[in-house]
Amino acid sequence: MEGFLEVSRKPDGRPEIFHSIQGEGINTGRPAVFLRLARCNLACVWCDTKYTWDWERYDPGDQILEMASVEVEREVLGFGCKYLVVTGGEPMLQQRRLILLLKRLKNGGFYIEMETNGTVLPDKVSPGLVDHWSVSPKLENSGNPRVLREAPACYNLFGQLPSCQFKYVIQNEDDLEEVDGIVRKYHLPVERVLLMPQARTRQVLLDKSRWLAEICKARGYLFSTRLHILLWGDKRGV
Ligand code: SF4
């Protein structure tokens, strides 16, 4: 229903809307309000928010809270922080429902960052309504077939948007060849491509970071950490 959003629900039943610090990408370190929306069109094997979409393991009745966008707006405003990160799941599945909320917050002086897997074309939400697109297309290591994870129309559009960064989750050497191939194929500007280690614990993150930092130095990509893992570990809603 337009104007209503399917928000992820925390174990205490409250919506997963929380104040934290952006832990990934070029805005790492910025205090932000996070709005986590339910459902995803992909199924990454290492996904750390499976409760937003894996209905074999989780009950959507427990995990999804339907909220009017004015209610979501009230929750967001309650934190007194004018930086909103819309995340998921895949938030662009709800792009039509998001328009009202994003317009109202934008008019109220908010900076809006959208985290997306880059498979849903922004044809309802105008790209200009979002200040920063954090696009994280998935590689073969995600377990999703190419036909689902690689959307040429999205690559072509996002590649032209200066407000967009591409962030790839890297597990091993093979992933690097795949990223290089995609960058060449879609003419992505290397200075807007980030490599981020796949890790859910501090130790794994640190170990892989040392390896990946050297690769970024050699190939000119940006490096992204996962600051929230370093600070709080694999915890939800922080
Ligand atoms: S695209 Fe994101 S939310 Fe969806 S399965 Fe992959 S990691 Fe999880």
py3Dmol code that shows the C-alpha trace and the ligand (Angstrom):
import py3Dmol

protein = """\
ATOM      1  CA  MET A   1       0.000   0.000   0.000  1.00  0.00           C
ATOM      2  CA  GLU A   2       1.375   3.392  -0.990  1.00  0.00           C
ATOM      3  CA  GLY A   3       2.554   5.468   1.956  1.00  0.00           C
ATOM      4  CA  PHE A   4       3.018   2.317   4.078  1.00  0.00           C
ATOM      5  CA  LEU A   5       6.413   0.725   4.517  1.00  0.00           C
ATOM      6  CA  GLU A   6       7.410  -2.822   5.407  1.00  0.00           C
ATOM      7  CA  VAL A   7       9.995  -2.189   8.090  1.00  0.00           C
ATOM      8  CA  SER A   8      12.193  -4.855   9.638  1.00  0.00           C
ATOM      9  CA  ARG A   9      11.141  -5.642  13.183  1.00  0.00           C
ATOM     10  CA  LYS A  10      13.560  -6.118  16.062  1.00  0.00           C
ATOM     11  CA  PRO A  11      13.185  -9.080  18.460  1.00  0.00           C
ATOM     12  CA  ASP A  12      11.496  -6.705  20.955  1.00  0.00           C
ATOM     13  CA  GLY A  13       8.820  -5.968  18.334  1.00  0.00           C
ATOM     14  CA  ARG A  14       9.968  -2.386  17.693  1.00  0.00           C
ATOM     15  CA  PRO A  15      10.841  -1.205  14.183  1.00  0.00           C
ATOM     16  CA  GLU A  16      14.514  -1.488  13.225  1.00  0.00           C
ATOM     17  CA  ILE A  17      15.107   2.258  13.132  1.00  0.00           C
ATOM     18  CA  PHE A  18      18.170   3.220  15.108  1.00  0.00           C
ATOM     19  CA  HIS A  19      20.850   5.856  15.593  1.00  0.00           C
ATOM     20  CA  SER A  20      24.411   4.750  14.912  1.00  0.00           C
ATOM     21  CA  ILE A  21      27.476   5.521  12.828  1.00  0.00           C
ATOM     22  CA  GLN A  22      27.779   4.631   9.173  1.00  0.00           C
ATOM     23  CA  GLY A  23      30.203   1.721   9.191  1.00  0.00           C
ATOM     24  CA  GLU A  24      30.800   1.161   5.471  1.00  0.00           C
ATOM     25  CA  GLY A  25      31.585   3.084   2.319  1.00  0.00           C
ATOM     26  CA  ILE A  26      32.826   6.606   1.749  1.00  0.00           C
ATOM     27  CA  ASN A  27      30.630   8.063   4.489  1.00  0.00           C
ATOM     28  CA  THR A  28      32.117   5.812   7.174  1.00  0.00           C
ATOM     29  CA  GLY A  29      32.094   7.514  10.546  1.00  0.00           C
ATOM     30  CA  ARG A  30      29.108   9.785   9.957  1.00  0.00           C
ATOM     31  CA  PRO A  31      26.435   9.615  12.662  1.00  0.00           C
ATOM     32  CA  ALA A  32      23.210   8.489  10.987  1.00  0.00           C
ATOM     33  CA  VAL A  33      19.715   7.192  11.564  1.00  0.00           C
ATOM     34  CA  PHE A  34      19.241   3.781   9.943  1.00  0.00           C
ATOM     35  CA  LEU A  35      15.916   2.616   8.579  1.00  0.00           C
ATOM     36  CA  ARG A  36      16.003  -1.092   7.807  1.00  0.00           C
ATOM     37  CA  LEU A  37      13.324  -2.249   5.378  1.00  0.00           C
ATOM     38  CA  ALA A  38      12.168  -5.837   4.977  1.00  0.00           C
ATOM     39  CA  ARG A  39      12.427  -8.187   1.967  1.00  0.00           C
ATOM     40  CA  CYS A  40      15.117  -8.779  -0.616  1.00  0.00           C
ATOM     41  CA  ASN A  41      15.183 -10.007  -4.220  1.00  0.00           C
ATOM     42  CA  LEU A  42      18.538 -11.777  -3.769  1.00  0.00           C
ATOM     43  CA  ALA A  43      19.701 -14.523  -1.397  1.00  0.00           C
ATOM     44  CA  CYS A  44      23.367 -14.046  -0.553  1.00  0.00           C
ATOM     45  CA  VAL A  45      24.880 -17.021   1.248  1.00  0.00           C
ATOM     46  CA  TRP A  46      26.782 -14.752   3.677  1.00  0.00           C
ATOM     47  CA  CYS A  47      23.946 -12.245   4.202  1.00  0.00           C
ATOM     48  CA  ASP A  48      23.932 -10.913   7.777  1.00  0.00           C
ATOM     49  CA  THR A  49      20.305  -9.746   7.631  1.00  0.00           C
ATOM     50  CA  LYS A  50      18.592 -12.969   6.573  1.00  0.00           C
ATOM     51  CA  TYR A  51      15.745 -12.152   8.919  1.00  0.00           C
ATOM     52  CA  THR A  52      14.649  -9.555   6.341  1.00  0.00           C
ATOM     53  CA  TRP A  53      13.987 -12.099   3.586  1.00  0.00           C
ATOM     54  CA  ASP A  54      14.693 -15.772   4.390  1.00  0.00           C
ATOM     55  CA  TRP A  55      11.176 -17.065   5.018  1.00  0.00           C
ATOM     56  CA  GLU A  56      12.371 -20.670   5.327  1.00  0.00           C
ATOM     57  CA  ARG A  57      14.197 -19.717   8.524  1.00  0.00           C
ATOM     58  CA  TYR A  58      12.142 -16.765   9.722  1.00  0.00           C
ATOM     59  CA  ASP A  59       8.455 -15.962   9.934  1.00  0.00           C
ATOM     60  CA  PRO A  60       7.566 -12.783   8.030  1.00  0.00           C
ATOM     61  CA  GLY A  61       4.746 -12.252  10.522  1.00  0.00           C
ATOM     62  CA  ASP A  62       7.386 -11.813  13.252  1.00  0.00           C
ATOM     63  CA  GLN A  63       9.959  -9.965  11.170  1.00  0.00           C
ATOM     64  CA  ILE A  64       7.936  -7.362   9.277  1.00  0.00           C
ATOM     65  CA  LEU A  65       6.173  -4.342  10.707  1.00  0.00           C
ATOM     66  CA  GLU A  66       3.877  -2.407   8.387  1.00  0.00           C
ATOM     67  CA  MET A  67       4.134   1.281   9.250  1.00  0.00           C
ATOM     68  CA  ALA A  68       2.624   4.432   7.782  1.00  0.00           C
ATOM     69  CA  SER A  69       5.372   6.666   6.467  1.00  0.00           C
ATOM     70  CA  VAL A  70       4.305   9.434   8.880  1.00  0.00           C
ATOM     71  CA  GLU A  71       4.985   7.019  11.764  1.00  0.00           C
ATOM     72  CA  VAL A  72       8.390   6.164  10.307  1.00  0.00           C
ATOM     73  CA  GLU A  73       9.095   9.874   9.908  1.00  0.00           C
ATOM     74  CA  ARG A  74       8.206  10.478  13.564  1.00  0.00           C
ATOM     75  CA  GLU A  75      10.606   7.744  14.691  1.00  0.00           C
ATOM     76  CA  VAL A  76      13.392   9.063  12.469  1.00  0.00           C
ATOM     77  CA  LEU A  77      12.938  12.668  13.649  1.00  0.00           C
ATOM     78  CA  GLY A  78      13.046  11.485  17.252  1.00  0.00           C
ATOM     79  CA  PHE A  79      16.810  10.925  17.053  1.00  0.00           C
ATOM     80  CA  GLY A  80      17.597  14.555  16.196  1.00  0.00           C
ATOM     81  CA  CYS A  81      20.058  13.518  13.466  1.00  0.00           C
ATOM     82  CA  LYS A  82      19.496  14.706   9.910  1.00  0.00           C
ATOM     83  CA  TYR A  83      21.383  11.952   8.109  1.00  0.00           C
ATOM     84  CA  LEU A  84      19.233   9.018   7.059  1.00  0.00           C
ATOM     85  CA  VAL A  85      20.545   5.709   5.722  1.00  0.00           C
ATOM     86  CA  VAL A  86      17.844   3.586   4.118  1.00  0.00           C
ATOM     87  CA  THR A  87      18.966  -0.028   4.169  1.00  0.00           C
ATOM     88  CA  GLY A  88      17.596  -3.560   4.077  1.00  0.00           C
ATOM     89  CA  GLY A  89      17.024  -6.174   2.778  1.00  0.00           C
ATOM     90  CA  GLU A  90      16.663  -4.416  -0.545  1.00  0.00           C
ATOM     91  CA  PRO A  91      14.989  -1.048   0.109  1.00  0.00           C
ATOM     92  CA  MET A  92      14.466  -0.259  -3.569  1.00  0.00           C
ATOM     93  CA  LEU A  93      11.787  -2.979  -3.717  1.00  0.00           C
ATOM     94  CA  GLN A  94       9.713  -0.389  -1.824  1.00  0.00           C
ATOM     95  CA  GLN A  95      10.742   2.636  -3.832  1.00  0.00           C
ATOM     96  CA  ARG A  96       7.192   3.742  -4.619  1.00  0.00           C
ATOM     97  CA  ARG A  97       6.238   3.554  -0.939  1.00  0.00           C
ATOM     98  CA  LEU A  98       9.367   5.506   0.024  1.00  0.00           C
ATOM     99  CA  ILE A  99       8.715   8.598  -2.085  1.00  0.00           C
ATOM    100  CA  LEU A 100       6.534  10.427   0.441  1.00  0.00           C
ATOM    101  CA  LEU A 101       8.918   9.831   3.358  1.00  0.00           C
ATOM    102  CA  LEU A 102      12.014  10.792   1.416  1.00  0.00           C
ATOM    103  CA  LYS A 103      10.421  13.965   0.047  1.00  0.00           C
ATOM    104  CA  ARG A 104       9.312  15.101   3.502  1.00  0.00           C
ATOM    105  CA  LEU A 105      12.689  14.411   5.095  1.00  0.00           C
ATOM    106  CA  LYS A 106      14.566  16.013   2.223  1.00  0.00           C
ATOM    107  CA  ASN A 107      12.382  19.131   2.539  1.00  0.00           C
ATOM    108  CA  GLY A 108      13.253  19.102   6.238  1.00  0.00           C
ATOM    109  CA  GLY A 109      16.965  19.348   5.436  1.00  0.00           C
ATOM    110  CA  PHE A 110      17.929  15.671   5.628  1.00  0.00           C
ATOM    111  CA  TYR A 111      20.870  14.116   3.797  1.00  0.00           C
ATOM    112  CA  ILE A 112      19.685  10.766   2.426  1.00  0.00           C
ATOM    113  CA  GLU A 113      21.845   7.742   1.671  1.00  0.00           C
ATOM    114  CA  MET A 114      20.310   4.714  -0.035  1.00  0.00           C
ATOM    115  CA  GLU A 115      21.961   1.307   0.300  1.00  0.00           C
ATOM    116  CA  THR A 116      20.978  -1.007  -2.528  1.00  0.00           C
ATOM    117  CA  ASN A 117      22.191  -4.158  -4.234  1.00  0.00           C
ATOM    118  CA  GLY A 118      21.980  -2.375  -7.593  1.00  0.00           C
ATOM    119  CA  THR A 119      19.434  -4.663  -9.262  1.00  0.00           C
ATOM    120  CA  VAL A 120      16.347  -2.438  -9.039  1.00  0.00           C
ATOM    121  CA  LEU A 121      16.253   0.548 -11.354  1.00  0.00           C
ATOM    122  CA  PRO A 122      15.259   3.791  -9.600  1.00  0.00           C
ATOM    123  CA  ASP A 123      12.279   4.494 -11.835  1.00  0.00           C
ATOM    124  CA  LYS A 124       9.902   5.669  -9.096  1.00  0.00           C
ATOM    125  CA  VAL A 125      12.303   7.348  -6.688  1.00  0.00           C
ATOM    126  CA  SER A 126      14.028  10.042  -8.692  1.00  0.00           C
ATOM    127  CA  PRO A 127      17.806   9.567  -8.419  1.00  0.00           C
ATOM    128  CA  GLY A 128      18.094  13.237  -7.319  1.00  0.00           C
ATOM    129  CA  LEU A 129      15.980  12.598  -4.217  1.00  0.00           C
ATOM    130  CA  VAL A 130      18.870  10.592  -2.807  1.00  0.00           C
ATOM    131  CA  ASP A 131      22.077  12.426  -1.909  1.00  0.00           C
ATOM    132  CA  HIS A 132      24.265   9.347  -1.916  1.00  0.00           C
ATOM    133  CA  TRP A 133      23.669   5.992  -3.587  1.00  0.00           C
ATOM    134  CA  SER A 134      25.654   3.231  -1.930  1.00  0.00           C
ATOM    135  CA  VAL A 135      25.319   0.496  -4.530  1.00  0.00           C
ATOM    136  CA  SER A 136      26.648  -2.909  -3.551  1.00  0.00           C
ATOM    137  CA  PRO A 137      26.253  -5.283  -6.509  1.00  0.00           C
ATOM    138  CA  LYS A 138      26.898  -8.893  -5.657  1.00  0.00           C
ATOM    139  CA  LEU A 139      29.601 -11.133  -7.086  1.00  0.00           C
ATOM    140  CA  GLU A 140      29.678 -14.875  -7.713  1.00  0.00           C
ATOM    141  CA  ASN A 141      30.754 -15.407  -4.078  1.00  0.00           C
ATOM    142  CA  SER A 142      27.226 -14.377  -3.017  1.00  0.00           C
ATOM    143  CA  GLY A 143      25.735 -17.548  -4.530  1.00  0.00           C
ATOM    144  CA  ASN A 144      23.224 -15.589  -6.629  1.00  0.00           C
ATOM    145  CA  PRO A 145      23.105 -16.445 -10.362  1.00  0.00           C
ATOM    146  CA  ARG A 146      24.537 -13.755 -12.642  1.00  0.00           C
ATOM    147  CA  VAL A 147      21.178 -13.116 -14.298  1.00  0.00           C
ATOM    148  CA  LEU A 148      19.815 -12.004 -10.917  1.00  0.00           C
ATOM    149  CA  ARG A 149      22.820 -10.204  -9.443  1.00  0.00           C
ATOM    150  CA  GLU A 150      24.047  -8.230 -12.467  1.00  0.00           C
ATOM    151  CA  ALA A 151      21.592  -5.670 -13.869  1.00  0.00           C
ATOM    152  CA  PRO A 152      23.119  -3.905 -16.891  1.00  0.00           C
ATOM    153  CA  ALA A 153      20.495  -1.114 -16.932  1.00  0.00           C
ATOM    154  CA  CYS A 154      21.293  -0.314 -13.290  1.00  0.00           C
ATOM    155  CA  TYR A 155      25.040  -0.365 -13.907  1.00  0.00           C
ATOM    156  CA  ASN A 156      24.578   2.011 -16.844  1.00  0.00           C
ATOM    157  CA  LEU A 157      22.453   4.414 -14.815  1.00  0.00           C
ATOM    158  CA  PHE A 158      24.407   4.327 -11.552  1.00  0.00           C
ATOM    159  CA  GLY A 159      27.706   4.534 -13.410  1.00  0.00           C
ATOM    160  CA  GLN A 160      26.633   7.957 -14.697  1.00  0.00           C
ATOM    161  CA  LEU A 161      25.604   9.258 -11.262  1.00  0.00           C
ATOM    162  CA  PRO A 162      28.404  11.137  -9.480  1.00  0.00           C
ATOM    163  CA  SER A 163      26.481  10.594  -6.216  1.00  0.00           C
ATOM    164  CA  CYS A 164      26.958   6.828  -6.488  1.00  0.00           C
ATOM    165  CA  GLN A 165      29.653   4.551  -5.077  1.00  0.00           C
ATOM    166  CA  PHE A 166      30.007   0.872  -5.943  1.00  0.00           C
ATOM    167  CA  LYS A 167      30.958  -1.345  -3.038  1.00  0.00           C
ATOM    168  CA  TYR A 168      31.975  -4.979  -3.566  1.00  0.00           C
ATOM    169  CA  VAL A 169      32.219  -7.640  -0.892  1.00  0.00           C
ATOM    170  CA  ILE A 170      35.501  -9.476  -1.446  1.00  0.00           C
ATOM    171  CA  GLN A 171      36.283 -12.994  -0.263  1.00  0.00           C
ATOM    172  CA  ASN A 172      39.234 -14.111  -2.371  1.00  0.00           C
ATOM    173  CA  GLU A 173      41.467 -13.519  -5.415  1.00  0.00           C
ATOM    174  CA  ASP A 174      38.802 -14.701  -7.890  1.00  0.00           C
ATOM    175  CA  ASP A 175      36.549 -11.852  -6.806  1.00  0.00           C
ATOM    176  CA  LEU A 176      39.171  -9.325  -7.863  1.00  0.00           C
ATOM    177  CA  GLU A 177      39.199 -10.586 -11.439  1.00  0.00           C
ATOM    178  CA  GLU A 178      35.428 -10.400 -11.453  1.00  0.00           C
ATOM    179  CA  VAL A 179      35.415  -6.786 -10.197  1.00  0.00           C
ATOM    180  CA  ASP A 180      38.067  -5.771 -12.742  1.00  0.00           C
ATOM    181  CA  GLY A 181      35.918  -7.316 -15.497  1.00  0.00           C
ATOM    182  CA  ILE A 182      32.801  -5.455 -14.355  1.00  0.00           C
ATOM    183  CA  VAL A 183      34.659  -2.148 -14.073  1.00  0.00           C
ATOM    184  CA  ARG A 184      35.905  -2.569 -17.650  1.00  0.00           C
ATOM    185  CA  LYS A 185      32.552  -3.745 -18.991  1.00  0.00           C
ATOM    186  CA  TYR A 186      30.517  -0.852 -17.530  1.00  0.00           C
ATOM    187  CA  HIS A 187      33.282   1.789 -17.608  1.00  0.00           C
ATOM    188  CA  LEU A 188      32.985   2.426 -13.878  1.00  0.00           C
ATOM    189  CA  PRO A 189      35.257   5.141 -12.471  1.00  0.00           C
ATOM    190  CA  VAL A 190      37.805   3.328 -10.287  1.00  0.00           C
ATOM    191  CA  GLU A 191      37.771   6.176  -7.755  1.00  0.00           C
ATOM    192  CA  ARG A 192      34.125   5.380  -7.012  1.00  0.00           C
ATOM    193  CA  VAL A 193      34.671   1.638  -6.532  1.00  0.00           C
ATOM    194  CA  LEU A 194      35.257   0.302  -3.029  1.00  0.00           C
ATOM    195  CA  LEU A 195      36.399  -3.152  -1.987  1.00  0.00           C
ATOM    196  CA  MET A 196      35.227  -4.385   1.400  1.00  0.00           C
ATOM    197  CA  PRO A 197      36.273  -7.630   3.125  1.00  0.00           C
ATOM    198  CA  GLN A 198      33.581 -10.249   3.681  1.00  0.00           C
ATOM    199  CA  ALA A 199      33.735 -10.701   7.452  1.00  0.00           C
ATOM    200  CA  ARG A 200      31.393 -11.019  10.403  1.00  0.00           C
ATOM    201  CA  THR A 201      33.981 -11.054  13.186  1.00  0.00           C
ATOM    202  CA  ARG A 202      36.686  -8.550  14.156  1.00  0.00           C
ATOM    203  CA  GLN A 203      39.502 -11.022  13.675  1.00  0.00           C
ATOM    204  CA  VAL A 204      38.454 -12.132  10.209  1.00  0.00           C
ATOM    205  CA  LEU A 205      37.871  -8.500   9.258  1.00  0.00           C
ATOM    206  CA  LEU A 206      41.326  -7.448  10.409  1.00  0.00           C
ATOM    207  CA  ASP A 207      43.058 -10.358   8.711  1.00  0.00           C
ATOM    208  CA  LYS A 208      41.297  -9.808   5.392  1.00  0.00           C
ATOM    209  CA  SER A 209      41.694  -6.011   5.643  1.00  0.00           C
ATOM    210  CA  ARG A 210      45.490  -6.222   5.647  1.00  0.00           C
ATOM    211  CA  TRP A 211      45.383  -8.349   2.494  1.00  0.00           C
ATOM    212  CA  LEU A 212      42.743  -6.210   0.755  1.00  0.00           C
ATOM    213  CA  ALA A 213      44.379  -2.872   1.619  1.00  0.00           C
ATOM    214  CA  GLU A 214      47.458  -3.928  -0.358  1.00  0.00           C
ATOM    215  CA  ILE A 215      45.264  -4.850  -3.319  1.00  0.00           C
ATOM    216  CA  CYS A 216      43.526  -1.457  -3.196  1.00  0.00           C
ATOM    217  CA  LYS A 217      46.916   0.261  -3.154  1.00  0.00           C
ATOM    218  CA  ALA A 218      48.029  -1.706  -6.212  1.00  0.00           C
ATOM    219  CA  ARG A 219      44.829  -1.368  -8.266  1.00  0.00           C
ATOM    220  CA  GLY A 220      43.581   2.097  -7.265  1.00  0.00           C
ATOM    221  CA  TYR A 221      40.280   1.012  -5.708  1.00  0.00           C
ATOM    222  CA  LEU A 222      39.066   2.517  -2.434  1.00  0.00           C
ATOM    223  CA  PHE A 223      39.082   0.377   0.683  1.00  0.00           C
ATOM    224  CA  SER A 224      36.068   0.077   2.951  1.00  0.00           C
ATOM    225  CA  THR A 225      36.107  -1.369   6.413  1.00  0.00           C
ATOM    226  CA  ARG A 226      33.051  -2.541   8.392  1.00  0.00           C
ATOM    227  CA  LEU A 227      33.379  -0.196  11.332  1.00  0.00           C
ATOM    228  CA  HIS A 228      30.318  -1.536  13.166  1.00  0.00           C
ATOM    229  CA  ILE A 229      31.908  -5.025  13.232  1.00  0.00           C
ATOM    230  CA  LEU A 230      35.102  -3.564  14.711  1.00  0.00           C
ATOM    231  CA  LEU A 231      33.161  -1.595  17.335  1.00  0.00           C
ATOM    232  CA  TRP A 232      30.323  -3.902  18.244  1.00  0.00           C
ATOM    233  CA  GLY A 233      30.878  -7.271  16.526  1.00  0.00           C
ATOM    234  CA  ASP A 234      28.069  -9.072  14.702  1.00  0.00           C
ATOM    235  CA  LYS A 235      25.257  -7.356  16.618  1.00  0.00           C
ATOM    236  CA  ARG A 236      21.901  -6.246  15.355  1.00  0.00           C
ATOM    237  CA  GLY A 237      20.503  -2.674  15.544  1.00  0.00           C
ATOM    238  CA  VAL A 238      23.757  -0.877  16.430  1.00  0.00           C
TER     239      VAL A 238
END
"""
ligand_1 = """\
8
SF4
S 21.388 -8.199 -1.266
Fe 21.893 -7.577 0.833
S 20.044 -8.036 2.050
Fe 19.837 -9.101 0.086
S 20.582 -11.157 0.508
Fe 22.320 -9.970 -0.301
S 23.355 -9.131 1.503
Fe 21.330 -9.833 2.156
"""
view = py3Dmol.view(width=600, height=400)
view.addModel(protein, "pdb")
view.setStyle({"model": 0}, {"cartoon": {"style": "trace"}})
view.addModel(ligand_1, "xyz")
view.setStyle({"model": 1}, {"stick": {}})
view.zoomTo()
view.show()
